[in-house]
Amino acid sequence: MQHLKEFLIRIQTFDLRVIEDDIQLEWGTNEKKHVKTYDLTYETQYYDSFSYRSELRVLKDMAFLDLLILNKDLILLQLAELSKVRNRFKEFWTNYNQHYSEMNLVYHRSFIISVRLEYLFIVSNLQSDSADIEVTAKFAEDLGDSVKLREKFLMELIYAAENFIKPKITEVDFKKRMNAQLPGQEAAKVEEAPAEIENTNEAKEVNEPAIVVQETTYQPELSEEQGAIAKIVGYYPTFKHGAAVQLFDLLKAYFVPEDHAALEKLLLYDEAPAAPLVFRGFATQLADAFKQLYDANLIVGCRKSDLEKWIAPKFMYLSQQSEPRELPEGYLSGLMSENTRPCKSPILKIEQKEAQFFILPTPRNKK
């Protein structure tokens, strides 16, 4: 189990560097100050740090080979331990989203302590607040990017191990279980399903059949058995009639014209784009838009965690440096599922008049 050990240590260790840089202190000015700052760029997947992603990928693959030689019971024990690590990442995102802001250029020097980085993980070279080291917006963003990358490979390992030991369910068995578990509701329809349903964590991305769930404003909690079925088959979002069209009309202003056709196909026909669509705004704004629709029951047929899984591979957003950034599930969960601060600059609001609903743009905040 040496490779699994190395992988877990690597994704939970942060080696901070201290560099000197000229940073901008306030919006709307060109004034810069030469200071010492923390740096973590080399442990992201951007700029000149592509080797870090490759390192984690290799360690993850070798860790999976360690798991393959175990029996099912031992793999389940390892999955329980991996879930504990995943929960630490979830706690980090809760803390991070409470203290991170796209509008900040410089953070308080206690930012790293505030997000409890040193409590949740192993942190090297972290100095006290009294040290003359600034926390810049770039570092805060790089920290988020580094955690996203680590969590991405952790989740890939968890999914691979779960898929390896889970039972295969045929179409007939799936329909029987759903009919038995959801009394009083119309059974979910499986259109053109394969004879054996497996590896469906990636099925949606290659346009394999999805479950079509009838519109309902009531979404029951899933039982333990239903949850197991959901992992195998998947629950996917369904827009209430008219919601997808209104959302597309509003969102298209935040995407380049070349992406409009793909965005329309995604929202109206659930056709996944060939490459992630880049939202030209803050990650919090895009997450808040889908969260509002979900909370208003304009997106139904899935749990919020399923919606996060649906969004993650299909969208990216622009960083302060105008670089495309990923939206992994854990990061989205911190924005959509946790009780964090509300979005400071939402792009839409939902109004309802009698039986009609309207998805309306909000005035843009000025810096």
N, C-alpha and C positions, 0 to 999 in steps of 0.2 A: 504493500500500500504506500510505498515511498512516493510515487508520482502524485497520488491523491493528496498526500501530506504537503508536498511541495506546491501544488496548485493552491491549496487552501491558505497556506502561509503567504504566498505571493499576492493573492487578490486581497488579503487583509493587511498588507504592509504598505505604508506610505512613507516614502523617503523624500522629505522636503529639501529643496535646495534654496540657498539664499543668494540672490544675484543683485546687481545694481542696474537701475533702469530709470529713464526719464518718463514720468507719469503725469497725465493731465489730472488736475485736482477738481475742477468744476466744469459743468456743462456750459457751453456758450463762450468759453474763453480758450485762448491758445497757450495759457500759462502752464508751464511744466516744471516739475521739481525732480531733481536727481536724488533718488532714495534707494535704500535697501528694501527688497521685497522678497516674499516667498515665491518659489517657482515649482511647478509640477508638470510643465508642458511635456517633458520627455516621457511621462507616464500616461499620456493620452494617445489618441490615434491620429492626431493632426500634426501639421507642420512637419518637423523632421523626426517624428517619433513613431513611425510606422512599425518599427521593430518590436515595440512593446506589445502591440496587438498580435503580432506573429508569435511572440513568446508565450502569451496567454493561451493562444489557440493550441499550440503544441502541448503545453502543460495540461490543458483540458482534455485533449485527445488521449494523452498518456494516462490521465486519471481515470478516464472511462475504461481503458483496458484493465486497470486495476480492479474495477468493479465487476467486469465481465467474468472473472474467475471465481466470484463468490456465488453462493447459493442465494435463493430468493430471500430467505429470512435475513441473511446478513446484508443484502442490498437494501432491504427495508430499514435496517438499523442505520446504515450509512445515509440513506435519504432523510431520516429523522435528524441526523446531525447536520446535513446540508441545509435543511429547513431552518435550523437555528441560525446558521450563517446568513441565510436569506432574510430572516427577520431582523438581523442587525442592519442590513442594507435598507430595509423598510424604515427602521427607526431613524437611520441617517437622513433619508429623504424627508421625513416629517420635520426633523430639526432644520434641515437645509432650507426647505421651502418657507419656514417661518422667519428666516434671517436673510435670505437671498432676495435681491431686487435687481431687475434689469436696469433700473435707473441710477444705481450707485456706481460711482467711479472709484471711490476708496471706501473700504469698510473699516469698522472699528478693529483694533488689533486683537480683540478678544473673539473675533469671528470664529476662528478654528475651535476655540473652547466652547463657544455657544452652540455649534453644531455637534459637539461631543465627539469629534473625530478621534481624539486620543483615548476616549473611554470605550468606543465601539471597536476600534482597530489598533494596530501597532503603528505608531507614528515616530519616525526618526527625525532628529534635528529641529524639533519644535521648541521655540524659546518663549520666555515669559512675555506678558503684555508690555512690560517695561522696556524690553529690548527695542532698539530703534529699527524695527522692521515693519513695513507697511503691508497691509493686505489689500491688494488691488482687485479691481473688477475682473481682470484677466485671470488672476489666480483663482478667484471664486468660481469662475466659469470653467477653468481647467480642472478644478477639483470635482465639479459636477460631471464633466466629461470623463474623467478617470474612473469615477465610481460607476458611471453608466457602462463603461467598457468591462469592468470587472464583473459587474452584476450580469451583463449579457452572457458571458461565458459560464458563469455559475448556473444561470437558468438553462443554458444549453446542456450542461452536464446533468442537471436534474431531469429535464425532459427526456434526454436520451436514456437515462437509467429507468425512468418510469415506463417509457415505451418498451424497454427490453423485458420487463417483468409483467406488464399488464396483459390480461387475457384478451384474445381477439374476439370481437362480437360481430356476428353476422347481421345482415339487414333484418331478417325475421326476428332474431332474438332481441334486437334493439327495439323494434316496434312493440313486441310483447312487453318488454320492461317499461317502456314509456306509458303504455296503456294501463299497466298495473300500478305505476307510481303516480300517475296524474289523473285520478278519478274525477269525473264530472267535467273534464276539459277535453276538447277535441284533440286527438292524437296528433303529434307533429308529423308532418309529411316529409318523406325522404324521396327526392326526385332523382331517378336514375342512379341510385346508390350502387357502389361496387359490391360484389359478393361478400367481401371481407373488409371491414372498416378498420384501418390502422394508420398510424403515423399522421393523424389529422392535425397535429399542431402546425404542419406545413401545408396541409391539403388546401386550405382556403387560398393560399398564395399562388397555387397553380390552377385555380379555377375549378377544383373538384366540387362536387355537389355540396350544397349547404342545406341545413334544416330550415324550412320555412315555417315560421310560427305565426299563427293568426294574431291580429292586433288585440291587445288587451291592456287595460290599465291596471290589472292586478298581476303582480309578479311574485309568486310564492317563493319562499326560501327552499332551496334544494335539500333533500335528505342526503344522508351519507352515500346511499347507493346511487341516487341521481347525480351526485357530484362526481362519482366514479365514472358514470356514463358520460357526463359532460366532458371529462378529460379526454375520453376516447373519441367522441363524436364532435363536440363543440357546440356552443350556443353563439349565434351571430346576431348582430343588431338588425332590426327592421324599423325603417322610418314610418311614422304615421303618415297617412295619405296627405300629400301636399307639403310635408315638412322638408323633404329632400330638395324639392324644387326651390323653396324659399331659402334654404340654407345655401344652395349653390349660387343663387343670385347674389347673396350677401358675401359669401366667401371668395368668389372669383376675383374680387378686387385685390385680394391679398396673394394672388398667384400670377405669374407671368402669363401672357395670352397663350403661349405655346402649351401650357398645362391645362387650359380650360376644358378641352375636350376630355382629357383623362379624368379630371376632377368630376365632370358631369357624369361620366360612365361609372365612376366609383360610387357617387352618392345616389344616383338614380337607379343603377342596375347592378350595383355591388360587383363591378368588374375591376379587379385589382390593377393598378398601374404597373407598367413595366419597370419603373424605377420610382422611388419615393418622391412625392410632390413636395416642393419646398414652399412652406408658408412664410411669407415675408412679413413677419411680425414676431412677437414674443411667444415662447412656448406656453406661458401661462394663459395667453389669450386664446390660443387654439384649444387647449385643454378645457378652459372655462366654457367655450362655446358648446362643445359636446356635452359637458357636464350639465349645462343649463337645459339642453334638449332632453337629456336622460331624466333629470329631476322633474321635468314637466311632462313626462310620459309621451314625448314626441319621438323617442327612440325606445322600442320595446323588444321583447323576445330574448333578452339576455340579461346577465348581471353586469354590474359596472366593471368588474374585473374582466369579463369577456369583451366589453367594449374597448377597454384599454389594450387588450391583445389584438383587437381588430385594427385599432388606430396605429399602433406602434410601427409596423413595417411599411405603412403607406404614406407617412408624412415625415418631413424634417422641418426645421425652423432655422432662422438666421441668427447667428450670435452677434454680439456687439461689434465684432470684427468682420461682420458680413460673411461669415463662413457657415455653410450648412452643417447643422448638428442633428444627431439622431434623437428620437423620442422613445426610448425603451420602456417596457412595461412598468418597471419599478419606479422610474421617474414620473411617468404618467399617474401611477397610483398615488404617489405623494401629492400630486396636483389635484386629482379628481376624487380620491376616496378618503383622504384623511381630512381631519378638521383643522386645516391650515388657514392662513389668512386669505380672504377673498381676493380675486384678481383686481388689481388697482386700475386697470384700463381695459375693461371688457369691450368686445367688439359688437356684441349684440344684446338685445333684451327680448323677452317673450311676453307678449300681451295677449289676453284672451277676452273676447267679447261674445257672450252667449256661447254658441257652439263652435265659433270660429277662433282660430289662433293666428297670431302674426309674429313672425321673426323679424325684428326691426334692428337696423344699425344704431349704434350709440355714437354720440359725438366723440371725436378723438381727443384724448388728453393732450395738452400742450406741455412740453418740458419747460 
